[in-house]
Amino acid sequence: MAWRSLLLLASLLPFAAARAEVPRPTVIVVDASGSMSAAIGGVPRLDAARGVLGEMLAHWPAAAPVGLVAYGHRRSSDCGDIEVLSPISPPDTAALGRRLATLRARGKTPLAASLQQAAGMLQAAGGGGTIILVTDGIETCHPDPCGVAAALRAADAALSIRVIGFAVEAKDEQQLSCIASAGGGDYRTAADADSLLATLDTAARAATAPAPEPEPAPVRVEPAPAEAPPPVPVPEPVKTARVGIVAIVPGEGPISDLALDWRVAGGEGPEPFRYEGRTSLVELTVPAGRYAIDAAIGNVQAHRDVELSGEAARIEVPLAAGRLKAQAVPYQGAEPIGEGLRWTLTPLDGQAAVEMPAVAKPALLLAAGRYRLAVEHQGRRSDQEVTVAAGHPLDLAVSLRLGELKLSAALTEDGEPLTDWRGLAWRALAPDGTAAAEAMQEAAPLFTLPSGRYRVELAVAGTTVLRDVEVEEGAQREARIVVPTGSRILAAALGPGADPFTDWRDTSWTVTAVDAIGIAPGTALMQDQPVANPTVPLLPGRWHVAVKSGLATAERDLLVAPDTEETVRLDLLAGRLGVSARPEEGAPPPVNIVFEFYPVAADGSLGPAAFSGGSSESVETILPVGRWHVSAVAEDNRRAEATVDLAAGTEKLLEMTLTDGQ
């Protein structure tokens, strides 16, 4: 860093004395927009630029006045964030360094307005001088910074604008070069801190170079007296004056926030005066004469002929136009939609076409008359006719007139809604039959729709259920669709040919979803419910049904179609066995008997006890078909045993006598 400072000092010293004779003011404009936070050489661009500027200003000639302006350092989205850090004055290195240190890269890039600010400072200091603009990007606020630079140069021929593009992209260089060329200066690039120092050195040398000394008057040798020639007529000097030209909207006043395309032509003299540029305010020094002034913006055009006498003047060009601001809302009273909008504006009274900007809240100046304003967002569209009139600005909130439709499905109108999405397909149909919204595999979709009447369609297992609903703007409507079910009457019996059970104590049922519409697999609709012949409404799909009776079970899968009713019978392949144990004749009756049933294997061996129950005399249960060994043991150890064969659908009563086990 030290060698850079020595190089800069050496380059500026030879000019210090000369500049002291004829100091020329300079204003340095520093970019502190958000993009200056990007890194270059491992540090933010703003930090690199701040360090280089500090070095340069530390060696700035004391006799050369300098001012400092920055933009974009205080607010993130404000085109007016421009601040004079230091007015034009002899350089105060410490103060300038402190002001540079406060900058933070935050906001936009208002090049045109910053140049106007700097030019105003130079004009107040006597006119002329140099603006050095250091920026890493192009204008983000004004439509034509190049036109502004040309206007500033036309207003003050002694002004020059030098532009330094710091780490700029190639596509941005055309605009920056145009600004420098139109402003009577030059454009240079700097890819890093070292090249920025060298480029600033060149700009500073040019800015602080002394004004050229006037040529010495030639020595005139008086000739010998001779006869005086006839007097030569001296033409009258052409009168010039400073004029300002501004467009006005009747009832609103001058337009200062928009750039217009201007053409000014006319004047007296050997060559006609011509000016073309884009700006909000045109300031020119023009010769006296008659002028034609044309202004245009969007689809608005205006013309005015004026006669200028060479006196300072302010010229107003009236526009037959009005302002239109628009924003879109989902429904009246809602917050505006911030993105994804597409606007169109169709003239209805022969005005020129207008291209709407792709922004959330367009603001335009339009030729007076009627228009059709339309907005689209996520497939929803709304339009309305508007009338633009001079002096009557429009600020519109265009409503998409949306409401919400919350759907659910259930087995009954007042039943619990289904929570599983399987097999559900929803559509909301507009009156013309087109699908306004669709949802697949959702249990409870939420549709956002323009207000109006719709037919909701739920497709489930090949069946379509319909319901008409009304959507209201700004409201949420709930609608429930009752899903068509299949009804199944469940019955169980001991075996083929046997009568079904009619006593609820004989059976308990479990019904579980396997792959059914609107219900998760494994969900039990019934779980061990003791009922003889239940009638069960089932959603379309596959279900598993199981019945248990005593020690016997049976199960099967069912395929259920909508709007069907069937009886489903499960045969247990079991028998009912009743067992009693009585004492021998004359013996006292037992108080409690423990009965146990053992399955008998083919080899005659007994398996573990499958049933055990206590009673004072008898028990009864249902057992799978096969051979069973039954034992009864009283509390005093009197016993009885027997073996019995059970066939499917049979009912048997086994009577045993308790004897002394000893």
C-alpha positions as CSV (number, residue, x, y, z in Angstrom):
1,M,0.0,0.0,0.0
2,A,2.9,2.4,0.7
3,W,4.2,2.2,-2.8
4,R,0.8,3.1,-4.2
5,S,0.7,6.2,-2.0
6,L,4.2,7.3,-3.1
7,L,3.3,6.8,-6.7
8,L,0.1,8.9,-6.3
9,L,2.0,11.6,-4.4
10,A,4.7,11.7,-7.2
11,S,2.1,11.9,-9.9
12,L,0.2,14.8,-8.2
13,L,3.1,16.9,-7.0
14,P,4.1,18.4,-10.4
15,F,0.6,19.9,-10.7
16,A,0.2,21.4,-7.2
17,A,1.8,24.8,-7.9
18,A,0.0,25.3,-11.2
19,R,-3.4,24.3,-9.7
20,A,-2.9,26.8,-7.0
21,E,-3.0,29.5,-9.6
22,V,-6.3,28.5,-11.2
23,P,-8.1,26.0,-8.9
24,R,-10.9,24.0,-10.6
25,P,-13.6,22.4,-8.4
26,T,-14.2,18.7,-8.5
27,V,-17.1,16.6,-7.1
28,I,-16.5,12.9,-6.5
29,V,-19.6,10.7,-6.6
30,V,-19.2,7.4,-4.7
31,D,-21.4,4.3,-5.3
32,A,-22.6,2.7,-2.1
33,S,-25.4,0.7,-3.6
34,G,-26.2,-2.9,-2.5
35,S,-24.0,-4.4,-5.2
36,M,-20.9,-2.8,-3.7
37,S,-21.1,-5.4,-0.9
38,A,-19.8,-8.0,-3.4
39,A,-16.3,-9.2,-2.7
40,I,-13.3,-8.3,-4.8
41,G,-9.8,-9.5,-3.8
42,G,-11.3,-10.9,-0.6
43,V,-12.9,-7.6,0.6
44,P,-16.2,-5.9,-0.2
45,R,-16.0,-3.6,-3.2
46,L,-17.0,-0.6,-1.0
47,D,-14.1,-1.3,1.4
48,A,-11.7,-1.5,-1.5
49,A,-13.0,1.8,-3.1
50,R,-13.1,3.5,0.3
51,G,-9.4,2.7,0.9
52,V,-8.3,3.9,-2.6
53,L,-10.4,7.1,-2.3
54,G,-8.8,7.7,1.1
55,E,-5.3,7.4,-0.3
56,M,-6.1,9.7,-3.2
57,L,-7.8,12.4,-1.1
58,A,-4.8,12.3,1.3
59,H,-2.7,13.7,-1.5
60,W,-5.2,16.0,-3.1
61,P,-3.8,19.4,-3.8
62,A,-4.7,21.8,-1.1
63,A,-5.7,24.6,-3.5
64,A,-8.1,22.4,-5.6
65,P,-11.6,22.5,-4.1
66,V,-13.3,19.1,-3.9
67,G,-16.8,17.9,-2.9
68,L,-18.0,14.4,-2.0
69,V,-21.4,12.8,-2.8
70,A,-22.6,9.3,-2.1
71,Y,-25.7,7.3,-2.9
72,G,-27.4,4.1,-1.8
73,H,-25.8,4.0,1.7
74,R,-28.8,4.7,3.9
75,R,-31.9,3.0,2.6
76,S,-32.4,-0.2,0.5
77,S,-35.1,0.8,-2.0
78,D,-35.0,4.6,-2.2
79,C,-34.0,6.4,-5.4
80,G,-33.7,9.6,-3.4
81,D,-31.0,8.2,-1.1
82,I,-28.3,10.7,-2.2
83,E,-26.2,12.7,0.3
84,V,-23.6,15.4,0.1
85,L,-20.9,14.1,2.4
86,S,-18.8,17.2,2.0
87,P,-19.5,20.4,0.1
88,I,-17.0,21.9,-2.3
89,S,-14.2,23.2,-0.3
90,P,-10.4,22.8,0.2
91,P,-9.8,19.2,1.1
92,D,-10.0,18.2,4.7
93,T,-8.4,14.7,4.6
94,A,-9.4,13.6,8.1
95,A,-13.1,14.8,7.7
96,L,-13.4,13.2,4.3
97,G,-12.0,9.9,5.7
98,R,-14.5,10.0,8.5
99,R,-17.4,10.5,6.2
100,L,-16.2,7.7,3.8
101,A,-16.0,5.4,6.8
102,T,-19.7,5.8,7.5
103,L,-20.8,4.3,4.2
104,R,-22.6,1.0,4.1
105,A,-23.6,-0.8,0.8
106,R,-27.4,-0.9,0.9
107,G,-29.5,0.6,-1.8
108,K,-30.2,1.5,-5.4
109,T,-28.1,3.2,-8.1
110,P,-29.6,6.7,-9.0
111,L,-26.8,7.8,-11.4
112,A,-28.8,10.5,-13.1
113,A,-30.0,12.2,-9.9
114,S,-26.5,12.0,-8.4
115,L,-25.0,13.7,-11.4
116,Q,-27.7,16.4,-11.2
117,Q,-26.8,16.9,-7.5
118,A,-23.0,17.1,-8.3
119,A,-23.7,19.5,-11.2
120,G,-25.8,21.7,-9.0
121,M,-22.9,21.9,-6.5
122,L,-20.5,22.9,-9.3
123,Q,-22.9,25.5,-10.6
124,A,-23.2,27.1,-7.2
125,A,-19.5,27.2,-7.1
126,G,-19.3,29.3,-10.3
127,G,-19.8,26.6,-13.0
128,G,-17.5,24.4,-14.9
129,G,-15.4,21.8,-13.1
130,T,-15.4,18.0,-13.1
131,I,-17.6,15.2,-11.8
132,I,-15.7,11.9,-11.1
133,L,-18.3,9.1,-10.9
134,V,-17.1,5.8,-9.4
135,T,-19.7,3.0,-9.9
136,D,-19.9,-0.7,-10.2
137,G,-23.2,-0.8,-12.2
138,I,-25.7,1.0,-14.3
139,E,-28.7,3.2,-13.4
140,T,-31.5,1.5,-11.5
141,C,-33.9,4.5,-11.1
142,H,-33.9,6.9,-14.1
143,P,-34.7,5.7,-17.6
144,D,-32.0,7.8,-19.3
145,P,-28.9,8.8,-17.3
146,C,-27.1,9.4,-20.6
147,G,-29.7,12.0,-21.6
148,V,-29.3,13.7,-18.2
149,A,-25.5,13.9,-18.7
150,A,-26.0,15.5,-22.2
151,A,-28.4,18.0,-20.7
152,L,-26.0,18.9,-18.0
153,R,-23.2,19.4,-20.5
154,A,-25.5,21.5,-22.8
155,A,-26.3,23.7,-19.8
156,D,-22.6,24.2,-18.9
157,A,-20.0,23.6,-21.6
158,A,-17.2,23.9,-19.1
159,L,-18.4,20.9,-17.2
160,S,-16.9,17.4,-17.8
161,I,-18.1,14.0,-16.4
162,R,-15.5,11.3,-16.0
163,V,-16.8,7.8,-15.2
164,I,-14.9,4.9,-13.7
165,G,-16.5,1.5,-13.9
166,F,-15.3,-0.5,-10.9
167,A,-15.5,-4.3,-11.6
168,V,-18.5,-3.7,-13.9
169,E,-19.9,-6.4,-16.2
170,A,-19.2,-6.0,-20.0
171,K,-22.9,-5.6,-20.7
172,D,-23.1,-2.5,-18.5
173,E,-20.2,-0.6,-20.0
174,Q,-22.3,0.9,-22.9
175,Q,-24.4,3.0,-20.7
176,L,-21.5,4.2,-18.5
177,S,-19.5,5.0,-21.6
178,C,-22.5,7.0,-23.0
179,I,-22.7,9.0,-19.8
180,A,-19.1,10.0,-20.0
181,S,-19.2,10.8,-23.7
182,A,-22.4,12.9,-23.4
183,G,-20.9,14.6,-20.3
184,G,-17.7,15.7,-22.2
185,G,-15.4,13.4,-20.3
186,D,-14.1,9.9,-20.6
187,Y,-14.9,6.4,-19.4
188,R,-12.3,4.0,-17.9
189,T,-12.6,0.6,-16.1
190,A,-10.8,-0.7,-13.0
191,A,-10.9,-4.4,-12.3
192,D,-9.3,-4.3,-8.8
193,A,-8.1,-1.9,-6.1
194,D,-4.7,-1.3,-7.8
195,S,-6.2,-0.4,-11.2
196,L,-8.8,1.7,-9.4
197,L,-6.0,3.8,-7.8
198,A,-4.3,4.3,-11.2
199,T,-7.6,5.2,-12.9
200,L,-8.5,7.7,-10.2
201,D,-5.0,9.2,-10.4
202,T,-5.6,9.8,-14.1
203,A,-9.0,11.3,-13.5
204,A,-7.7,13.5,-10.6
205,R,-4.8,14.8,-12.7
206,A,-7.2,15.8,-15.5
207,A,-9.7,17.3,-13.1
208,T,-7.2,19.4,-11.2
209,A,-5.1,20.5,-14.2
210,P,-5.0,24.3,-14.4
211,A,-7.0,26.1,-17.0
212,P,-4.9,27.1,-20.0
213,E,-3.2,30.4,-19.8
214,P,-4.6,33.0,-22.3
215,E,-2.5,33.5,-25.4
216,P,-0.3,36.7,-25.1
217,A,-1.5,39.5,-27.2
218,P,0.5,39.9,-30.4
219,V,2.8,43.0,-30.8
220,R,1.1,45.3,-33.2
221,V,3.2,47.5,-35.4
222,E,1.3,50.6,-36.4
223,P,1.5,51.2,-40.1
224,A,2.0,54.6,-41.5
225,P,-1.1,56.7,-41.5
226,A,-3.2,56.1,-44.5
227,E,-6.6,56.9,-45.7
228,A,-9.1,55.4,-43.4
229,P,-11.2,52.6,-45.0
230,P,-14.9,52.8,-44.9
231,P,-16.5,51.4,-41.7
232,V,-17.4,47.7,-41.8
233,P,-20.9,47.0,-40.4
234,V,-20.8,45.0,-37.2
235,P,-23.6,42.4,-36.9
236,E,-25.9,42.5,-33.9
237,P,-24.8,39.8,-31.4
238,V,-27.2,36.8,-31.2
239,K,-29.2,37.0,-28.0
240,T,-29.2,33.9,-25.8
241,A,-30.9,33.1,-22.6
242,R,-31.4,30.2,-20.1
243,V,-34.7,28.5,-20.4
244,G,-36.3,25.7,-18.5
245,I,-38.9,23.4,-20.1
246,V,-41.2,21.3,-18.1
247,A,-44.3,19.2,-18.8
248,I,-47.4,19.8,-16.7
249,V,-50.6,17.9,-16.1
250,P,-53.5,20.4,-15.7
251,G,-54.7,20.2,-12.1
252,E,-51.6,18.4,-10.9
253,G,-48.7,20.6,-11.8
254,P,-45.2,19.9,-13.2
255,I,-44.0,16.4,-13.8
256,S,-40.8,15.9,-11.9
257,D,-40.7,12.1,-11.2
258,L,-40.8,10.8,-14.8
259,A,-38.4,11.2,-17.7
260,L,-39.9,12.4,-21.0
261,D,-38.5,12.2,-24.5
262,W,-37.9,15.9,-25.6
263,R,-37.2,17.5,-29.0
264,V,-36.5,21.2,-29.2
265,A,-35.8,22.8,-32.6
266,G,-35.6,26.4,-33.9
267,G,-33.8,29.6,-33.1
268,E,-32.1,32.4,-35.1
269,G,-28.6,32.3,-36.6
270,P,-26.8,30.5,-39.4
271,E,-27.4,27.1,-37.9
272,P,-30.7,26.1,-36.3
273,F,-30.6,24.9,-32.7
274,R,-31.6,21.2,-32.0
275,Y,-31.9,19.2,-28.8
276,E,-33.0,15.7,-28.1
277,G,-32.9,14.0,-24.8
278,R,-34.8,12.1,-22.1
279,T,-35.3,13.9,-18.8
280,S,-38.0,15.4,-16.6
281,L,-36.7,19.0,-16.8
282,V,-35.0,20.4,-19.8
283,E,-32.6,23.3,-19.0
284,L,-30.9,24.9,-22.1
285,T,-29.1,28.0,-23.1
286,V,-30.6,28.9,-26.5
287,P,-30.6,31.8,-28.9
288,A,-33.7,33.9,-29.5
289,G,-36.2,32.8,-32.0
290,R,-39.2,30.6,-32.6
291,Y,-39.0,27.0,-31.4
292,A,-41.1,23.8,-31.8
293,I,-41.1,21.8,-28.6
294,D,-42.3,18.1,-28.6
295,A,-42.7,15.9,-25.5
296,A,-43.6,12.3,-25.3
297,I,-44.0,9.6,-22.6
298,G,-45.7,6.3,-23.0
299,N,-48.7,7.0,-25.3
300,V,-48.8,10.7,-24.4
301,Q,-47.6,13.3,-26.9
302,A,-47.7,17.1,-26.7
303,H,-46.5,19.9,-28.9
304,R,-46.0,23.6,-28.3
305,D,-44.6,26.4,-30.4
306,V,-43.0,29.3,-28.5
307,E,-41.2,32.6,-29.3
308,L,-38.1,33.3,-27.2
309,S,-36.8,36.8,-27.0
310,G,-33.4,36.0,-25.5
311,E,-34.7,36.5,-21.9
312,A,-34.7,33.8,-19.3
313,A,-37.9,31.9,-19.4
314,R,-39.8,28.9,-18.0
315,I,-41.9,27.1,-20.6
316,E,-44.7,24.7,-19.6
317,V,-45.9,22.1,-22.0
318,P,-49.5,20.9,-21.1
319,L,-50.2,17.2,-21.4
320,A,-53.7,15.8,-22.0
321,A,-53.0,13.0,-19.7
322,G,-53.8,11.5,-16.3
323,R,-52.0,9.2,-13.8
324,L,-53.0,5.6,-13.2
325,K,-51.8,3.6,-10.3
326,A,-53.0,0.0,-9.9
327,Q,-52.6,-2.9,-7.5
328,A,-54.2,-6.3,-7.4
329,V,-55.9,-7.8,-4.3
330,P,-57.4,-11.3,-3.8
331,Y,-60.6,-9.7,-2.6
332,Q,-61.7,-6.3,-1.4
333,G,-59.9,-5.4,1.9
334,A,-57.1,-7.9,1.5
335,E,-53.4,-7.1,1.4
336,P,-52.1,-6.5,-2.2
337,I,-50.6,-9.3,-4.2
338,G,-46.8,-8.8,-4.3
339,E,-45.6,-10.9,-7.3
340,G,-46.6,-13.1,-10.2
341,L,-49.0,-10.5,-11.8
342,R,-49.5,-9.9,-15.5
343,W,-51.2,-6.6,-16.4
344,T,-52.7,-5.5,-19.7
345,L,-54.2,-2.2,-20.7
346,T,-56.3,-1.9,-23.9
347,P,-57.2,1.6,-25.2
348,L,-60.9,2.0,-26.0
349,D,-60.9,5.5,-27.5
350,G,-58.2,5.2,-30.2
351,Q,-55.2,6.1,-28.0
352,A,-51.9,4.6,-28.8
353,A,-51.1,1.1,-27.3
354,V,-49.5,0.9,-23.9
355,E,-47.2,-1.8,-22.6
356,M,-47.7,-2.4,-18.9
357,P,-44.6,-2.9,-16.8
358,A,-44.1,-6.3,-15.2
359,V,-44.4,-5.0,-11.6
360,A,-46.8,-5.6,-8.8
361,K,-48.0,-2.0,-8.6
362,P,-47.7,-0.2,-12.0
363,A,-47.9,3.6,-12.2
364,L,-48.3,5.2,-15.5
365,L,-49.0,8.5,-17.2
366,L,-51.6,7.9,-19.8
367,A,-53.3,9.8,-22.6
368,A,-56.8,10.7,-21.5
369,G,-59.7,8.4,-22.4
370,R,-61.2,5.0,-21.6
371,Y,-59.2,1.8,-21.2
372,R,-59.8,-1.9,-20.3
373,L,-57.5,-2.7,-17.4
374,A,-56.9,-6.5,-16.8
375,V,-54.7,-8.4,-14.4
376,E,-53.9,-12.2,-14.2
377,H,-52.5,-14.1,-11.3
378,Q,-52.0,-17.9,-11.1
379,G,-54.7,-18.5,-13.8
380,R,-57.2,-16.1,-12.2
381,R,-58.2,-13.0,-14.2
382,S,-60.1,-9.8,-13.5
383,D,-60.7,-6.7,-15.6
384,Q,-62.6,-3.5,-15.5
385,E,-63.1,-0.3,-17.6
386,V,-61.3,2.8,-16.4
387,T,-61.5,6.4,-17.6
388,V,-58.3,8.5,-17.4
389,A,-58.8,12.2,-17.2
390,A,-56.3,15.1,-16.7
391,G,-56.2,16.3,-13.1
392,H,-58.0,13.2,-11.8
393,P,-55.4,10.6,-10.8
394,L,-56.7,7.0,-10.4
395,D,-55.4,4.8,-7.6
396,L,-57.1,1.4,-8.2
397,A,-57.2,-1.8,-6.2
398,V,-58.3,-4.4,-8.8
399,S,-60.0,-7.3,-7.0
400,L,-59.7,-10.8,-8.3
401,R,-62.9,-11.5,-6.3
402,L,-61.5,-14.6,-4.7
403,G,-63.0,-16.8,-2.0
404,E,-62.0,-20.1,-0.4
405,L,-63.7,-23.4,-0.8
406,K,-62.7,-26.0,1.9
407,L,-63.8,-29.5,0.9
408,S,-64.1,-32.7,2.9
409,A,-65.5,-36.2,2.5
410,A,-67.3,-38.4,5.0
411,L,-69.5,-41.5,5.2
412,T,-72.4,-39.3,6.4
413,E,-73.3,-35.6,6.3
414,D,-72.6,-35.2,10.1
415,G,-69.9,-37.9,10.4
416,E,-66.2,-37.5,11.0
417,P,-64.3,-36.3,7.9
418,L,-62.0,-38.8,6.1
419,T,-58.4,-38.1,6.9
420,D,-56.7,-40.3,4.4
421,W,-56.3,-39.2,0.8
422,R,-56.1,-42.6,-1.0
423,G,-58.3,-42.8,-4.1
424,L,-59.9,-39.3,-3.8
425,A,-59.9,-37.1,-6.9
426,W,-61.6,-33.6,-6.7
427,R,-62.6,-31.0,-9.3
428,A,-64.4,-27.7,-9.0
429,L,-66.3,-27.1,-12.3
430,A,-67.2,-23.6,-13.5
431,P,-70.7,-23.0,-15.0
432,D,-69.4,-23.7,-18.5
433,G,-68.1,-27.1,-17.4
434,T,-64.4,-26.3,-17.4
435,A,-62.3,-27.3,-14.4
436,A,-61.5,-24.2,-12.3
437,A,-59.5,-26.2,-9.7
438,E,-58.3,-29.8,-9.3
439,A,-56.8,-31.9,-6.5
440,M,-55.6,-35.5,-6.6
441,Q,-54.9,-37.7,-3.5
442,E,-56.0,-35.0,-1.0
443,A,-58.4,-35.7,1.9
444,A,-59.5,-32.1,2.4
445,P,-58.4,-29.8,-0.4
446,L,-58.7,-26.0,-0.1
447,F,-59.5,-24.2,-3.4
448,T,-59.1,-20.5,-4.0
449,L,-61.6,-19.5,-6.6
450,P,-63.3,-16.4,-8.1
451,S,-66.7,-15.8,-6.5
452,G,-69.6,-17.6,-8.1
453,R,-71.4,-20.9,-8.4
454,Y,-69.4,-24.2,-8.9
455,R,-70.2,-27.9,-9.1
456,V,-67.8,-29.9,-6.9
457,E,-67.0,-33.4,-8.3
458,L,-65.5,-36.2,-6.2
459,A,-64.4,-39.2,-8.1
460,V,-64.0,-42.3,-5.9
461,A,-63.7,-46.0,-7.0
462,G,-65.3,-45.4,-10.4
463,T,-68.2,-43.4,-9.0
464,T,-68.6,-39.6,-9.2
465,V,-70.4,-37.7,-6.5
466,L,-71.6,-34.1,-7.3
467,R,-72.5,-31.1,-5.1
468,D,-73.3,-27.5,-6.1
469,V,-71.6,-24.8,-3.9
470,E,-71.4,-21.0,-3.9
471,V,-68.1,-19.2,-3.4
472,E,-68.2,-15.8,-1.8
473,E,-65.6,-13.0,-2.3
474,G,-63.4,-12.8,0.8
475,A,-65.1,-15.7,2.6
476,Q,-64.3,-19.3,3.3
477,R,-67.1,-21.8,2.4
478,E,-67.0,-25.4,3.7
479,A,-68.7,-28.2,1.7
480,R,-68.8,-31.9,2.6
481,I,-69.3,-34.7,0.1
482,V,-70.9,-37.9,1.4
483,V,-68.9,-40.8,-0.1
484,P,-70.9,-43.7,-1.5
485,T,-70.3,-46.8,0.6
486,G,-71.1,-50.5,0.2
487,S,-73.1,-52.1,3.0
488,R,-72.1,-55.6,4.4
489,I,-74.3,-57.7,6.7
490,L,-72.0,-60.0,8.6
491,A,-73.0,-63.5,9.8
492,A,-71.1,-66.4,11.4
493,A,-71.9,-70.1,11.9
494,L,-70.3,-73.2,13.3
495,G,-70.0,-74.6,9.9
496,P,-71.6,-75.1,6.5
497,G,-75.3,-75.8,6.8
498,A,-75.4,-74.6,10.4
499,D,-77.7,-71.8,11.4
500,P,-76.0,-68.4,11.9
501,F,-75.3,-67.2,15.4
502,T,-78.1,-64.9,16.8
503,D,-76.6,-64.4,20.3
504,W,-74.2,-61.5,20.6
505,R,-72.2,-63.4,23.3
506,D,-71.2,-66.0,20.7
507,T,-69.2,-63.7,18.3
508,S,-66.9,-60.7,18.3
509,W,-66.1,-59.0,15.0
510,T,-63.0,-57.0,13.7
511,V,-63.1,-55.2,10.4
512,T,-59.9,-53.6,9.1
513,A,-59.1,-51.6,6.0
514,V,-56.6,-53.2,3.6
515,D,-56.7,-50.9,0.5
516,A,-59.9,-48.8,0.7
517,I,-60.7,-45.3,-0.4
518,G,-60.1,-42.5,2.0
519,I,-58.9,-44.6,4.9
520,A,-55.4,-45.6,5.9
521,P,-54.4,-49.3,5.6
522,G,-54.7,-51.0,9.0
523,T,-57.4,-48.8,10.3
524,A,-59.9,-50.9,12.2
525,L,-63.6,-49.9,11.7
526,M,-64.6,-52.5,14.2
527,Q,-62.3,-54.0,16.9
528,D,-63.5,-57.2,18.8
529,Q,-67.1,-55.9,18.9
530,P,-69.5,-58.4,20.4
531,V,-72.5,-58.4,18.1
532,A,-74.3,-61.3,16.4
533,N,-75.1,-59.9,12.9
534,P,-73.7,-56.4,12.4
535,T,-74.5,-54.3,9.3
536,V,-71.4,-52.3,8.4
537,P,-71.1,-49.4,5.8
538,L,-67.7,-49.7,4.1
539,L,-65.8,-47.4,1.8
540,P,-65.1,-48.8,-1.6
541,G,-62.0,-51.0,-1.7
542,R,-60.6,-54.1,0.0
543,W,-61.3,-55.0,3.6
544,H,-60.4,-57.8,6.0
545,V,-63.1,-59.3,8.2
546,A,-62.5,-61.6,11.2
547,V,-64.8,-63.2,13.6
548,K,-64.0,-65.0,16.9
549,S,-66.3,-67.4,18.7
550,G,-64.9,-69.2,21.8
551,L,-61.6,-70.7,20.6
552,A,-62.6,-70.7,17.0
553,T,-61.8,-68.0,14.4
554,A,-62.6,-67.3,10.8
555,E,-61.5,-64.5,8.4
556,R,-61.6,-63.4,4.8
557,D,-61.0,-60.4,2.6
558,L,-63.9,-58.4,1.0
559,L,-63.9,-56.3,-2.1
560,V,-66.5,-53.5,-1.7
561,A,-68.0,-51.5,-4.5
562,P,-70.0,-48.3,-4.0
563,D,-73.8,-48.5,-3.6
564,T,-73.8,-52.3,-3.0
565,E,-75.3,-54.4,-0.2
566,E,-74.4,-58.0,0.5
567,T,-74.5,-60.6,3.3
568,V,-71.1,-62.0,4.2
569,R,-71.1,-65.4,6.0
570,L,-68.0,-66.8,7.8
571,D,-68.1,-70.6,8.8
572,L,-65.9,-71.2,11.8
573,L,-65.5,-75.0,11.1
574,A,-66.1,-75.5,14.8
575,G,-68.5,-77.2,17.3
576,R,-70.2,-76.2,20.5
577,L,-69.2,-78.4,23.5
578,G,-71.0,-78.3,26.8
579,V,-69.4,-80.2,29.8
580,S,-70.9,-81.0,33.2
581,A,-69.4,-82.8,36.2
582,R,-71.6,-84.2,38.9
583,P,-70.6,-86.0,42.2
584,E,-71.1,-89.7,42.7
585,E,-74.5,-90.7,44.2
586,G,-74.5,-89.7,47.8
587,A,-71.4,-87.6,47.6
588,P,-71.6,-83.9,48.5
589,P,-71.8,-81.5,45.5
590,P,-68.5,-79.6,44.7
591,V,-68.2,-75.9,45.5
592,N,-65.9,-75.2,42.4
593,I,-64.7,-77.2,39.5
594,V,-61.9,-76.3,37.2
595,F,-62.5,-77.5,33.6
596,E,-59.6,-77.7,31.1
597,F,-59.7,-78.6,27.4
598,Y,-56.7,-80.0,25.7
599,P,-56.3,-80.6,21.9
600,V,-55.4,-84.2,21.1
601,A,-52.8,-84.8,18.4
602,A,-52.9,-87.5,15.8
603,D,-50.5,-89.6,17.9
604,G,-52.7,-89.2,20.9
605,S,-50.5,-86.7,22.7
606,L,-52.1,-83.8,24.4
607,G,-51.2,-80.2,23.6
608,P,-51.2,-77.3,26.1
609,A,-54.6,-76.4,27.7
610,A,-56.5,-74.3,25.2
611,F,-59.3,-73.4,27.6
612,S,-59.6,-73.3,31.4
613,G,-62.7,-72.2,33.3
614,G,-64.2,-72.6,36.7
615,S,-67.8,-73.4,37.6
616,S,-69.8,-75.3,40.3
617,E,-71.2,-77.7,37.7
618,S,-70.8,-77.0,34.0
619,V,-69.2,-74.9,31.2
620,E,-69.8,-74.4,27.5
621,T,-67.6,-73.1,24.7
622,I,-67.0,-73.3,21.0
623,L,-64.0,-75.2,19.8
624,P,-62.3,-75.9,16.4
625,V,-63.2,-79.3,14.9
626,G,-61.1,-82.2,16.1
627,R,-60.5,-84.4,19.1
628,W,-60.4,-82.8,22.6
629,H,-59.5,-84.1,26.0
630,V,-61.5,-82.6,28.9
631,S,-60.6,-82.7,32.6
632,A,-62.6,-81.6,35.6
633,V,-61.0,-81.1,39.1
634,A,-63.0,-80.2,42.1
635,E,-61.7,-78.2,45.0
636,D,-61.3,-81.5,47.1
637,N,-59.4,-83.1,44.2
638,R,-62.3,-85.2,43.0
639,R,-61.7,-85.7,39.2
640,A,-63.3,-86.6,35.9
641,E,-61.8,-87.0,32.4
642,A,-63.1,-87.7,28.9
643,T,-62.2,-87.4,25.2
644,V,-64.7,-86.2,22.6
645,D,-64.6,-85.7,18.8
646,L,-66.2,-82.5,17.4
647,A,-67.3,-82.1,13.8
648,A,-68.1,-78.8,12.1
649,G,-71.5,-77.5,12.9
650,T,-72.2,-80.0,15.7
651,E,-73.3,-79.3,19.3
652,K,-72.5,-81.8,22.0
653,L,-73.1,-82.2,25.8
654,L,-70.5,-84.2,27.7
655,E,-71.6,-85.5,31.2
656,M,-68.9,-86.7,33.6
657,T,-68.9,-88.1,37.2
658,L,-66.4,-86.8,39.7
659,T,-64.6,-89.6,41.6
660,D,-62.1,-89.7,44.3
661,G,-58.7,-89.2,42.7
662,Q,-57.1,-91.4,45.2
